[in-house]
């Protein structure tokens, strides 16, 4: 399977985060009633144990809110 990697500017190559994991977390949060980016991020943080067990995240933790914001701005 080919994983697209999302490199966070200025963080170096150690910060490769699969774009699919970020988008999946946002979609799951939206399905669960979150309408704002901050709400989606807070939902992801609250469910980080499950998300990091089932989705590949860098260092097995949910990225910062700014990482999600940067991703969405670059997709636009």
N, C-alpha and C positions, 0 to 999 in steps of 0.2 A: 504494500500500500504506500502511496506517495503522500507524505505529509508536507503541506506548505508550512514554511517557517516564517514567523513574524519577528523581525529583529527590532528591538527597542533602540532608537537612536541614542548614542552616547553610553549605552550600557555594556557594550562589548559583545563578543560572540557567546558568552555564557548565559546571556539572557534570551536565548531563542525560545519562543513560546509558540506552540502550534496554534495557528489562527482558528482551527476548528474548535479547539477547547474554549477559546474566548467566545466565539459565536454561539456554541452550544450552551454555555452558561447563560448568555443573554437571552437566548430563546427559551430555555427552561424557566428562567425568572419571569419572562413575559407571559408564558403559559400559566404561571402561578400567580398572575394578577399584578405584577409590577409594571408600571407605565413609564417611569422615569429611569434614566441611566443610573442615577444614584440609588434608587430603589432596587434596581436589578443587581447592582454591585453589592448592596447590603444583603440581599437575598442570597447571592452567591457566597458571601462571607459566612452567613448563618448556616449554609449547607456545604461548607467547604470539605468536611470529612467525606461525604458521599461523592462530591464532585471530583476531588483529587484521587479518590479510589478508582473512579471509572473513566476519568479523562486525563490525558497527559498534560500536566502543568509543570512549569519549571519549579524545581525545588518542592514539588508537591504542596504548593500553596496558591491561593487565589491572588492574582496580581492586583496592584493598586488601582484605584478608580481612574487615575490619569492614563494608565495603560489601556483601559477599555475605551476611554475618550479618544486617545490617539489612534487606536485601531479604527474606530468608527469615522473619524475625520479623514483618515487615509483611504477608506473605502469609498467615501463620498465623491 
